[in-house]
Amino acid sequence: MAESADSWDTFSAKIANFCPTVSCIYSATRDKYYVGSCEDVNKRLVKHNTNHSGFTGKTLDWEIKWTEEHATKTDALKREKQIKPGKVVK
């Protein structure tokens, strides 16, 4: 059975969110940047903007400043380590 173009577009849009990505987010409240990597940037941003015990959980105003997509998770992690000497950049 052949897939319709609409079905393929929907599938493509879903998997596009699951690319190993390095991102930089910013909190105006803390005046801090945070660099990290993940496979679903939008889902990760929601997590950052919830009240949790981690560094980003203390404020709820994180916004994405930039992202870089990578071919593999290993490449994304290498790039993340290149960018940040620690987890937080001011």
C-alpha positions as CSV (number, residue, x, y, z in Angstrom):
1,M,0.0,0.0,0.0
2,A,1.5,3.4,-1.0
3,E,1.8,6.2,1.5
4,S,0.1,9.5,0.7
5,A,2.1,12.7,0.4
6,D,0.3,14.1,3.4
7,S,1.1,11.1,5.5
8,W,4.8,11.3,4.5
9,D,4.9,15.1,5.3
10,T,3.4,14.4,8.8
11,F,5.9,11.6,9.4
12,S,8.8,13.8,8.2
13,A,7.8,16.7,10.5
14,K,7.6,14.4,13.5
15,I,11.1,12.9,13.0
16,A,12.6,16.3,12.2
17,N,12.2,17.1,15.9
18,F,14.3,14.1,16.9
19,C,17.7,15.1,15.5
20,P,20.7,15.3,17.8
21,T,20.9,19.0,18.5
22,V,23.0,21.4,20.6
23,S,21.1,24.4,21.8
24,C,21.6,27.5,23.8
25,I,18.8,28.8,25.9
26,Y,18.6,32.1,27.9
27,S,16.8,33.2,31.0
28,A,16.3,37.0,31.4
29,T,15.4,36.5,35.0
30,R,18.8,35.0,35.8
31,D,20.6,36.7,32.9
32,K,22.3,33.4,32.2
33,Y,22.8,31.2,29.1
34,Y,22.7,27.4,29.3
35,V,24.1,25.1,26.6
36,G,23.0,21.5,26.3
37,S,22.2,18.7,23.8
38,C,19.1,16.6,23.3
39,E,17.1,14.9,20.5
40,D,13.9,16.9,20.8
41,V,14.5,20.6,21.4
42,N,10.9,21.6,21.9
43,K,10.2,18.9,24.5
44,R,13.5,19.8,26.3
45,L,12.5,23.4,26.4
46,V,9.2,22.5,28.1
47,K,11.2,20.5,30.7
48,H,13.5,23.5,31.3
49,N,10.5,25.7,31.9
50,T,8.9,23.6,34.6
51,N,9.6,23.8,38.3
52,H,12.2,21.1,39.0
53,S,15.3,20.7,41.1
54,G,17.8,21.3,38.3
55,F,19.6,24.5,37.5
56,T,17.1,25.5,34.8
57,G,14.1,24.7,37.0
58,K,14.4,27.7,39.2
59,T,13.1,30.1,36.6
60,L,10.4,29.6,34.0
61,D,11.4,32.0,31.3
62,W,14.0,30.0,29.3
63,E,13.9,30.7,25.5
64,I,15.9,29.2,22.7
65,K,18.6,31.5,21.3
66,W,20.2,29.1,18.7
67,T,20.4,25.4,17.8
68,E,22.8,23.3,15.8
69,E,21.7,19.9,14.4
70,H,24.2,17.0,14.1
71,A,24.3,13.7,12.3
72,T,24.8,11.7,15.5
73,K,24.4,12.0,19.2
74,T,28.1,11.6,19.7
75,D,28.8,14.6,17.4
76,A,26.3,16.7,19.3
77,L,27.9,15.8,22.6
78,K,31.4,16.6,21.3
79,R,30.1,20.0,20.1
80,E,28.4,20.7,23.4
81,K,31.7,20.1,25.2
82,Q,33.6,22.4,22.8
83,I,31.2,25.2,23.5
84,K,31.0,25.1,27.2
85,P,33.8,24.8,29.8
86,G,31.0,24.3,32.3
87,K,27.3,24.0,32.0
88,V,26.5,27.7,32.5
89,V,27.7,30.6,30.4
90,K,27.2,34.3,31.4
